[in-house]
Amino acid sequence: MTIDSKLIDWVPPQNDGYDEEAGRLVDTYEGLRDIGAVDFPSEYWIEPSDWKEEAAKATANKTFANDFRSHFTHQGASHECTCHALSQVFEVAYNQQRLLQVDANGVVNAAVNSQQKFFKHTLNRTAGTSDPDRGGGRWVSVGNFPDGWKDTAKHFKPLKVINPRSYEEMVCLIIRGFACGVGRSGHAIPYCEIVWDDGQLYAKYSDSYNTYRYDSVRMMRSAVGGAYSIVSTTVPDDWSRPAGEEMREPYLCKCPVWFSPLSVYAEANPRQWGGATMQGTLRIAMQRGMLPEHNGPELLNGRKNESKHYQNFD
């Protein structure tokens, strides 16, 4: 493959929502351990000399994190990159436990655009409104979340979270199929695949601007510290009722559940500007869970949905 150099080690023109100053204090091994993250398990280690072979197997078997996510997100003019990355990492882990592979090109699930009919509590996707097809809806503060929302959110929590301590450990996690959320250079992203170009290794990620980009080993090294992979989540006894009794009707489809970045960001950064840390957003998700989005993606990798409106709560 040949990667466009403009897509490598991309840095936003200004801080995009990852608070590096605060991150230096809490996006550390100690900071993530304080909220329950664990060290990299030795059994997940893959010798670097075997990376290419194991990555080729993951590609052939469709077991990269990218095979368990079905859509891009778009943060618009918001500073919600930490929570967009979190929602993607969480969705990958959730879908993996359901053993639900999805089509990242938007072939599967394109007809499903509403989750409100299933869940008692949902939330719009993002406060960003510069891309109305993907990001829409007014800002909703936690104080204005509807009564009973925690009864839905508690069903969608990260459980086991791994904090890799080197770029090599990140590569091992990604090859084993886990997404890896990182913050670097003012931007938070989810690594979802390992690729090589001209003999150089890159981490491919689904950026929160409707596109794939790539980080070099140099950039990956800069992200070590606050990096994390979610390897397990809460799961239902009955996959047709992912929120238990907090359902309007059974979720009788093979579509993944999509989660609102705003459902965490509203607490992580209630002032609606600046940024948030990896530790801060992950802590909120682990403590009280995430809310499903109102809708499935309005665009699936370029496929336009004709929905003309966004709502807040039902």
Contacts in CASP RR format, 6 or more apart in sequence:
PFRMAT RR
TARGET T0000
AUTHOR 0000-0000-0000
METHOD contacts of the structure
MODEL  1
MTIDSKLIDWVPPQNDGYDEEAGRLVDTYEGLRDIGAVDFPSEYWIEPSD
WKEEAAKATANKTFANDFRSHFTHQGASHECTCHALSQVFEVAYNQQRLL
QVDANGVVNAAVNSQQKFFKHTLNRTAGTSDPDRGGGRWVSVGNFPDGWK
DTAKHFKPLKVINPRSYEEMVCLIIRGFACGVGRSGHAIPYCEIVWDDGQ
LYAKYSDSYNTYRYDSVRMMRSAVGGAYSIVSTTVPDDWSRPAGEEMREP
YLCKCPVWFSPLSVYAEANPRQWGGATMQGTLRIAMQRGMLPEHNGPELL
NGRKNESKHYQNFD
1 195 0 8 1.000
1 196 0 8 1.000
1 197 0 8 1.000
2 197 0 8 1.000
2 198 0 8 1.000
3 195 0 8 1.000
3 197 0 8 1.000
3 202 0 8 1.000
3 214 0 8 1.000
7 211 0 8 1.000
7 212 0 8 1.000
7 213 0 8 1.000
7 214 0 8 1.000
8 202 0 8 1.000
8 213 0 8 1.000
8 214 0 8 1.000
8 215 0 8 1.000
8 216 0 8 1.000
9 214 0 8 1.000
9 215 0 8 1.000
9 216 0 8 1.000
9 218 0 8 1.000
9 219 0 8 1.000
10 187 0 8 1.000
10 207 0 8 1.000
10 213 0 8 1.000
11 185 0 8 1.000
11 186 0 8 1.000
11 187 0 8 1.000
12 185 0 8 1.000
12 186 0 8 1.000
12 187 0 8 1.000
15 79 0 8 1.000
15 186 0 8 1.000
15 274 0 8 1.000
15 275 0 8 1.000
16 75 0 8 1.000
16 79 0 8 1.000
16 81 0 8 1.000
16 186 0 8 1.000
16 187 0 8 1.000
16 188 0 8 1.000
17 79 0 8 1.000
17 80 0 8 1.000
17 81 0 8 1.000
17 82 0 8 1.000
17 186 0 8 1.000
17 187 0 8 1.000
17 188 0 8 1.000
17 274 0 8 1.000
17 275 0 8 1.000
17 276 0 8 1.000
18 81 0 8 1.000
18 82 0 8 1.000
18 183 0 8 1.000
18 184 0 8 1.000
18 186 0 8 1.000
18 187 0 8 1.000
18 188 0 8 1.000
18 275 0 8 1.000
18 276 0 8 1.000
18 277 0 8 1.000
18 278 0 8 1.000
19 186 0 8 1.000
19 274 0 8 1.000
19 275 0 8 1.000
19 276 0 8 1.000
19 277 0 8 1.000
20 183 0 8 1.000
20 185 0 8 1.000
20 186 0 8 1.000
22 277 0 8 1.000
23 226 0 8 1.000
23 277 0 8 1.000
23 278 0 8 1.000
23 279 0 8 1.000
26 277 0 8 1.000
26 279 0 8 1.000
26 280 0 8 1.000
27 183 0 8 1.000
27 225 0 8 1.000
27 226 0 8 1.000
27 277 0 8 1.000
27 278 0 8 1.000
27 279 0 8 1.000
28 225 0 8 1.000
28 226 0 8 1.000
29 163 0 8 1.000
29 165 0 8 1.000
29 225 0 8 1.000
29 226 0 8 1.000
31 279 0 8 1.000
32 161 0 8 1.000
32 163 0 8 1.000
32 225 0 8 1.000
32 226 0 8 1.000
32 228 0 8 1.000
32 278 0 8 1.000
32 279 0 8 1.000
32 282 0 8 1.000
33 163 0 8 1.000
34 279 0 8 1.000
35 279 0 8 1.000
35 280 0 8 1.000
35 282 0 8 1.000
35 283 0 8 1.000
35 286 0 8 1.000
36 161 0 8 1.000
36 286 0 8 1.000
37 161 0 8 1.000
37 162 0 8 1.000
37 163 0 8 1.000
37 228 0 8 1.000
37 282 0 8 1.000
38 160 0 8 1.000
38 161 0 8 1.000
38 162 0 8 1.000
38 163 0 8 1.000
39 162 0 8 1.000
39 163 0 8 1.000
39 165 0 8 1.000
40 162 0 8 1.000
40 163 0 8 1.000
40 164 0 8 1.000
40 165 0 8 1.000
40 169 0 8 1.000
40 172 0 8 1.000
40 173 0 8 1.000
41 162 0 8 1.000
44 162 0 8 1.000
44 169 0 8 1.000
44 172 0 8 1.000
44 173 0 8 1.000
44 176 0 8 1.000
45 169 0 8 1.000
45 172 0 8 1.000
46 54 0 8 1.000
46 171 0 8 1.000
46 172 0 8 1.000
46 175 0 8 1.000
46 176 0 8 1.000
48 168 0 8 1.000
48 171 0 8 1.000
51 171 0 8 1.000
51 175 0 8 1.000
51 194 0 8 1.000
51 201 0 8 1.000
52 196 0 8 1.000
54 175 0 8 1.000
55 175 0 8 1.000
55 194 0 8 1.000
55 195 0 8 1.000
55 196 0 8 1.000
57 63 0 8 1.000
58 64 0 8 1.000
58 175 0 8 1.000
58 176 0 8 1.000
58 177 0 8 1.000
62 101 0 8 1.000
63 177 0 8 1.000
64 174 0 8 1.000
64 175 0 8 1.000
64 177 0 8 1.000
64 192 0 8 1.000
64 193 0 8 1.000
64 194 0 8 1.000
65 89 0 8 1.000
65 92 0 8 1.000
65 174 0 8 1.000
65 177 0 8 1.000
65 178 0 8 1.000
65 179 0 8 1.000
65 190 0 8 1.000
65 191 0 8 1.000
65 192 0 8 1.000
65 193 0 8 1.000
66 104 0 8 1.000
66 192 0 8 1.000
66 193 0 8 1.000
66 204 0 8 1.000
66 206 0 8 1.000
67 101 0 8 1.000
67 102 0 8 1.000
67 104 0 8 1.000
68 91 0 8 1.000
68 92 0 8 1.000
68 95 0 8 1.000
68 96 0 8 1.000
68 100 0 8 1.000
68 101 0 8 1.000
68 102 0 8 1.000
68 177 0 8 1.000
69 88 0 8 1.000
69 91 0 8 1.000
69 92 0 8 1.000
69 95 0 8 1.000
69 102 0 8 1.000
69 104 0 8 1.000
69 179 0 8 1.000
69 192 0 8 1.000
69 206 0 8 1.000
70 102 0 8 1.000
70 103 0 8 1.000
70 104 0 8 1.000
70 106 0 8 1.000
70 108 0 8 1.000
70 109 0 8 1.000
70 256 0 8 1.000
70 297 0 8 1.000
70 300 0 8 1.000
71 106 0 8 1.000
71 258 0 8 1.000
71 296 0 8 1.000
71 297 0 8 1.000
71 299 0 8 1.000
71 300 0 8 1.000
71 301 0 8 1.000
72 134 0 8 1.000
72 206 0 8 1.000
72 207 0 8 1.000
72 208 0 8 1.000
72 209 0 8 1.000
72 210 0 8 1.000
72 211 0 8 1.000
72 297 0 8 1.000
72 299 0 8 1.000
72 301 0 8 1.000
73 84 0 8 1.000
73 87 0 8 1.000
73 88 0 8 1.000
73 125 0 8 1.000
73 126 0 8 1.000
73 134 0 8 1.000
73 206 0 8 1.000
73 208 0 8 1.000
73 210 0 8 1.000
73 261 0 8 1.000
73 297 0 8 1.000
74 126 0 8 1.000
74 128 0 8 1.000
74 131 0 8 1.000
74 133 0 8 1.000
74 134 0 8 1.000
74 135 0 8 1.000
74 208 0 8 1.000
74 209 0 8 1.000
74 210 0 8 1.000
75 81 0 8 1.000
75 84 0 8 1.000
75 126 0 8 1.000
75 128 0 8 1.000
75 135 0 8 1.000
75 208 0 8 1.000
75 209 0 8 1.000
75 261 0 8 1.000
76 126 0 8 1.000
76 128 0 8 1.000
76 129 0 8 1.000
76 130 0 8 1.000
76 131 0 8 1.000
76 134 0 8 1.000
76 135 0 8 1.000
76 209 0 8 1.000
77 128 0 8 1.000
77 129 0 8 1.000
77 130 0 8 1.000
78 126 0 8 1.000
78 127 0 8 1.000
78 128 0 8 1.000
78 265 0 8 1.000
78 272 0 8 1.000
79 269 0 8 1.000
79 272 0 8 1.000
79 273 0 8 1.000
79 274 0 8 1.000
79 275 0 8 1.000
79 276 0 8 1.000
80 126 0 8 1.000
80 127 0 8 1.000
80 128 0 8 1.000
80 208 0 8 1.000
80 261 0 8 1.000
80 262 0 8 1.000
80 265 0 8 1.000
81 187 0 8 1.000
81 188 0 8 1.000
81 189 0 8 1.000
81 208 0 8 1.000
82 183 0 8 1.000
82 188 0 8 1.000
82 265 0 8 1.000
82 268 0 8 1.000
82 275 0 8 1.000
82 276 0 8 1.000
82 277 0 8 1.000
82 278 0 8 1.000
82 281 0 8 1.000
83 261 0 8 1.000
83 262 0 8 1.000
83 264 0 8 1.000
83 265 0 8 1.000
83 268 0 8 1.000
83 276 0 8 1.000
83 281 0 8 1.000
84 126 0 8 1.000
84 188 0 8 1.000
84 208 0 8 1.000
84 261 0 8 1.000
85 181 0 8 1.000
85 182 0 8 1.000
85 183 0 8 1.000
85 188 0 8 1.000
85 189 0 8 1.000
85 190 0 8 1.000
85 208 0 8 1.000
86 181 0 8 1.000
86 261 0 8 1.000
86 264 0 8 1.000
86 281 0 8 1.000
86 282 0 8 1.000
86 285 0 8 1.000
87 258 0 8 1.000
87 259 0 8 1.000
87 260 0 8 1.000
87 261 0 8 1.000
87 264 0 8 1.000
87 290 0 8 1.000
88 179 0 8 1.000
88 190 0 8 1.000
88 192 0 8 1.000
88 206 0 8 1.000
89 179 0 8 1.000
89 180 0 8 1.000
89 181 0 8 1.000
89 190 0 8 1.000
89 228 0 8 1.000
89 229 0 8 1.000
89 230 0 8 1.000
90 156 0 8 1.000
90 158 0 8 1.000
90 230 0 8 1.000
90 233 0 8 1.000
90 259 0 8 1.000
90 285 0 8 1.000
90 290 0 8 1.000
91 256 0 8 1.000
91 257 0 8 1.000
91 258 0 8 1.000
91 259 0 8 1.000
92 177 0 8 1.000
92 178 0 8 1.000
92 179 0 8 1.000
92 190 0 8 1.000
92 192 0 8 1.000
92 230 0 8 1.000
93 158 0 8 1.000
93 178 0 8 1.000
93 179 0 8 1.000
93 230 0 8 1.000
93 231 0 8 1.000
93 232 0 8 1.000
93 233 0 8 1.000
94 156 0 8 1.000
94 233 0 8 1.000
94 235 0 8 1.000
94 256 0 8 1.000
94 257 0 8 1.000
95 101 0 8 1.000
95 102 0 8 1.000
95 256 0 8 1.000
96 177 0 8 1.000
97 232 0 8 1.000
97 233 0 8 1.000
97 235 0 8 1.000
98 235 0 8 1.000
98 239 0 8 1.000
98 256 0 8 1.000
100 254 0 8 1.000
100 256 0 8 1.000
102 108 0 8 1.000
102 109 0 8 1.000
102 256 0 8 1.000
103 109 0 8 1.000
104 301 0 8 1.000
105 300 0 8 1.000
105 301 0 8 1.000
106 300 0 8 1.000
106 301 0 8 1.000
106 303 0 8 1.000
108 254 0 8 1.000
108 255 0 8 1.000
109 254 0 8 1.000
109 255 0 8 1.000
109 256 0 8 1.000
109 296 0 8 1.000
109 300 0 8 1.000
110 300 0 8 1.000
110 303 0 8 1.000
110 305 0 8 1.000
112 253 0 8 1.000
112 255 0 8 1.000
112 296 0 8 1.000
113 295 0 8 1.000
113 296 0 8 1.000
113 297 0 8 1.000
113 298 0 8 1.000
113 305 0 8 1.000
113 307 0 8 1.000
114 294 0 8 1.000
114 295 0 8 1.000
114 296 0 8 1.000
115 122 0 8 1.000
115 257 0 8 1.000
115 258 0 8 1.000
115 292 0 8 1.000
115 293 0 8 1.000
115 294 0 8 1.000
115 295 0 8 1.000
115 296 0 8 1.000
116 122 0 8 1.000
116 294 0 8 1.000
116 295 0 8 1.000
116 311 0 8 1.000
116 314 0 8 1.000
117 248 0 8 1.000
117 249 0 8 1.000
118 247 0 8 1.000
118 248 0 8 1.000
118 249 0 8 1.000
118 250 0 8 1.000
118 251 0 8 1.000
118 292 0 8 1.000
119 152 0 8 1.000
119 243 0 8 1.000
119 246 0 8 1.000
119 247 0 8 1.000
119 248 0 8 1.000
119 292 0 8 1.000
120 148 0 8 1.000
120 151 0 8 1.000
120 152 0 8 1.000
120 243 0 8 1.000
120 246 0 8 1.000
120 247 0 8 1.000
120 248 0 8 1.000
120 314 0 8 1.000
121 145 0 8 1.000
121 146 0 8 1.000
121 148 0 8 1.000
121 149 0 8 1.000
121 151 0 8 1.000
121 152 0 8 1.000
121 153 0 8 1.000
121 246 0 8 1.000
121 291 0 8 1.000
121 292 0 8 1.000
121 313 0 8 1.000
122 260 0 8 1.000
122 291 0 8 1.000
122 292 0 8 1.000
122 293 0 8 1.000
122 294 0 8 1.000
122 313 0 8 1.000
122 314 0 8 1.000
123 140 0 8 1.000
123 145 0 8 1.000
123 260 0 8 1.000
123 262 0 8 1.000
123 263 0 8 1.000
123 291 0 8 1.000
123 292 0 8 1.000
123 293 0 8 1.000
123 294 0 8 1.000
123 312 0 8 1.000
123 313 0 8 1.000
124 135 0 8 1.000
124 136 0 8 1.000
124 137 0 8 1.000
124 138 0 8 1.000
124 140 0 8 1.000
124 260 0 8 1.000
124 262 0 8 1.000
124 293 0 8 1.000
124 294 0 8 1.000
124 310 0 8 1.000
124 311 0 8 1.000
124 312 0 8 1.000
125 134 0 8 1.000
125 135 0 8 1.000
125 136 0 8 1.000
125 137 0 8 1.000
125 260 0 8 1.000
125 261 0 8 1.000
125 262 0 8 1.000
125 293 0 8 1.000
125 294 0 8 1.000
125 295 0 8 1.000
126 134 0 8 1.000
126 135 0 8 1.000
126 136 0 8 1.000
126 137 0 8 1.000
126 260 0 8 1.000
126 261 0 8 1.000
126 262 0 8 1.000
127 136 0 8 1.000
127 137 0 8 1.000
127 138 0 8 1.000
127 139 0 8 1.000
127 262 0 8 1.000
127 265 0 8 1.000
127 272 0 8 1.000
128 135 0 8 1.000
128 136 0 8 1.000
128 137 0 8 1.000
129 135 0 8 1.000
129 136 0 8 1.000
129 137 0 8 1.000
131 210 0 8 1.000
132 310 0 8 1.000
133 298 0 8 1.000
133 299 0 8 1.000
133 304 0 8 1.000
133 305 0 8 1.000
134 210 0 8 1.000
134 297 0 8 1.000
134 298 0 8 1.000
134 299 0 8 1.000
135 298 0 8 1.000
135 310 0 8 1.000
136 310 0 8 1.000
137 310 0 8 1.000
137 311 0 8 1.000
137 312 0 8 1.000
138 312 0 8 1.000
139 262 0 8 1.000
139 266 0 8 1.000
139 272 0 8 1.000
140 262 0 8 1.000
140 266 0 8 1.000
140 312 0 8 1.000
140 313 0 8 1.000
141 266 0 8 1.000
141 270 0 8 1.000
142 266 0 8 1.000
142 267 0 8 1.000
142 270 0 8 1.000
145 266 0 8 1.000
145 291 0 8 1.000
146 313 0 8 1.000
149 291 0 8 1.000
150 288 0 8 1.000
151 246 0 8 1.000
152 243 0 8 1.000
152 246 0 8 1.000
152 291 0 8 1.000
152 292 0 8 1.000
153 263 0 8 1.000
153 288 0 8 1.000
153 289 0 8 1.000
153 290 0 8 1.000
153 291 0 8 1.000
154 234 0 8 1.000
154 288 0 8 1.000
154 289 0 8 1.000
155 234 0 8 1.000
155 236 0 8 1.000
155 242 0 8 1.000
155 243 0 8 1.000
155 244 0 8 1.000
155 246 0 8 1.000
155 289 0 8 1.000
156 233 0 8 1.000
156 234 0 8 1.000
156 242 0 8 1.000
156 243 0 8 1.000
156 257 0 8 1.000
156 259 0 8 1.000
156 289 0 8 1.000
156 290 0 8 1.000
156 291 0 8 1.000
156 292 0 8 1.000
157 233 0 8 1.000
157 234 0 8 1.000
157 285 0 8 1.000
157 286 0 8 1.000
157 287 0 8 1.000
157 288 0 8 1.000
157 289 0 8 1.000
157 290 0 8 1.000
158 230 0 8 1.000
158 232 0 8 1.000
158 233 0 8 1.000
158 282 0 8 1.000
158 285 0 8 1.000
158 286 0 8 1.000
159 232 0 8 1.000
159 233 0 8 1.000
159 234 0 8 1.000
159 286 0 8 1.000
160 230 0 8 1.000
160 231 0 8 1.000
160 232 0 8 1.000
161 228 0 8 1.000
161 229 0 8 1.000
161 230 0 8 1.000
161 231 0 8 1.000
161 282 0 8 1.000
161 286 0 8 1.000
162 173 0 8 1.000
162 178 0 8 1.000
162 228 0 8 1.000
162 229 0 8 1.000
162 231 0 8 1.000
163 225 0 8 1.000
163 226 0 8 1.000
163 227 0 8 1.000
163 228 0 8 1.000
164 170 0 8 1.000
164 172 0 8 1.000
164 173 0 8 1.000
164 180 0 8 1.000
164 224 0 8 1.000
164 227 0 8 1.000
164 228 0 8 1.000
164 229 0 8 1.000
165 224 0 8 1.000
165 225 0 8 1.000
166 224 0 8 1.000
167 217 0 8 1.000
167 220 0 8 1.000
167 221 0 8 1.000
167 223 0 8 1.000
167 224 0 8 1.000
170 180 0 8 1.000
170 182 0 8 1.000
170 191 0 8 1.000
170 203 0 8 1.000
170 220 0 8 1.000
170 223 0 8 1.000
170 224 0 8 1.000
170 227 0 8 1.000
171 194 0 8 1.000
171 201 0 8 1.000
171 203 0 8 1.000
171 220 0 8 1.000
173 180 0 8 1.000
173 229 0 8 1.000
174 180 0 8 1.000
174 191 0 8 1.000
174 192 0 8 1.000
174 193 0 8 1.000
174 194 0 8 1.000
174 203 0 8 1.000
175 194 0 8 1.000
178 229 0 8 1.000
178 230 0 8 1.000
178 231 0 8 1.000
179 190 0 8 1.000
179 191 0 8 1.000
179 192 0 8 1.000
179 229 0 8 1.000
179 230 0 8 1.000
180 190 0 8 1.000
180 191 0 8 1.000
180 203 0 8 1.000
180 227 0 8 1.000
180 228 0 8 1.000
180 229 0 8 1.000
181 188 0 8 1.000
181 189 0 8 1.000
181 190 0 8 1.000
181 191 0 8 1.000
181 227 0 8 1.000
181 228 0 8 1.000
181 229 0 8 1.000
181 278 0 8 1.000
182 188 0 8 1.000
182 189 0 8 1.000
182 190 0 8 1.000
182 191 0 8 1.000
182 220 0 8 1.000
182 223 0 8 1.000
182 226 0 8 1.000
182 227 0 8 1.000
182 278 0 8 1.000
183 189 0 8 1.000
183 223 0 8 1.000
183 226 0 8 1.000
183 227 0 8 1.000
183 278 0 8 1.000
184 215 0 8 1.000
184 219 0 8 1.000
184 222 0 8 1.000
184 223 0 8 1.000
185 219 0 8 1.000
185 222 0 8 1.000
188 278 0 8 1.000
189 205 0 8 1.000
189 206 0 8 1.000
189 207 0 8 1.000
189 208 0 8 1.000
189 213 0 8 1.000
189 215 0 8 1.000
190 205 0 8 1.000
190 206 0 8 1.000
191 203 0 8 1.000
191 204 0 8 1.000
191 205 0 8 1.000
191 215 0 8 1.000
191 220 0 8 1.000
192 204 0 8 1.000
192 205 0 8 1.000
192 206 0 8 1.000
193 203 0 8 1.000
193 204 0 8 1.000
194 201 0 8 1.000
194 202 0 8 1.000
194 203 0 8 1.000
194 204 0 8 1.000
195 201 0 8 1.000
195 202 0 8 1.000
195 204 0 8 1.000
195 214 0 8 1.000
196 202 0 8 1.000
197 214 0 8 1.000
200 216 0 8 1.000
200 217 0 8 1.000
201 216 0 8 1.000
201 217 0 8 1.000
202 214 0 8 1.000
202 215 0 8 1.000
202 216 0 8 1.000
202 217 0 8 1.000
203 214 0 8 1.000
203 215 0 8 1.000
203 220 0 8 1.000
204 212 0 8 1.000
204 213 0 8 1.000
204 214 0 8 1.000
205 212 0 8 1.000
205 213 0 8 1.000
205 214 0 8 1.000
205 215 0 8 1.000
206 212 0 8 1.000
207 213 0 8 1.000
210 299 0 8 1.000
210 302 0 8 1.000
215 223 0 8 1.000
226 278 0 8 1.000
226 279 0 8 1.000
227 278 0 8 1.000
228 278 0 8 1.000
228 282 0 8 1.000
236 242 0 8 1.000
236 243 0 8 1.000
236 244 0 8 1.000
237 244 0 8 1.000
238 244 0 8 1.000
239 251 0 8 1.000
240 250 0 8 1.000
240 251 0 8 1.000
240 252 0 8 1.000
241 247 0 8 1.000
241 250 0 8 1.000
241 251 0 8 1.000
242 251 0 8 1.000
242 257 0 8 1.000
243 292 0 8 1.000
251 257 0 8 1.000
255 296 0 8 1.000
257 292 0 8 1.000
258 292 0 8 1.000
258 293 0 8 1.000
258 295 0 8 1.000
258 296 0 8 1.000
258 297 0 8 1.000
259 290 0 8 1.000
259 291 0 8 1.000
259 292 0 8 1.000
259 293 0 8 1.000
260 290 0 8 1.000
260 291 0 8 1.000
260 292 0 8 1.000
260 293 0 8 1.000
260 294 0 8 1.000
263 289 0 8 1.000
263 290 0 8 1.000
263 291 0 8 1.000
264 281 0 8 1.000
264 284 0 8 1.000
264 285 0 8 1.000
264 289 0 8 1.000
264 290 0 8 1.000
265 276 0 8 1.000
265 281 0 8 1.000
267 284 0 8 1.000
268 275 0 8 1.000
268 276 0 8 1.000
268 277 0 8 1.000
268 280 0 8 1.000
268 281 0 8 1.000
268 284 0 8 1.000
269 275 0 8 1.000
269 276 0 8 1.000
294 310 0 8 1.000
294 311 0 8 1.000
295 307 0 8 1.000
295 310 0 8 1.000
297 305 0 8 1.000
298 304 0 8 1.000
298 305 0 8 1.000
298 307 0 8 1.000
299 305 0 8 1.000
END
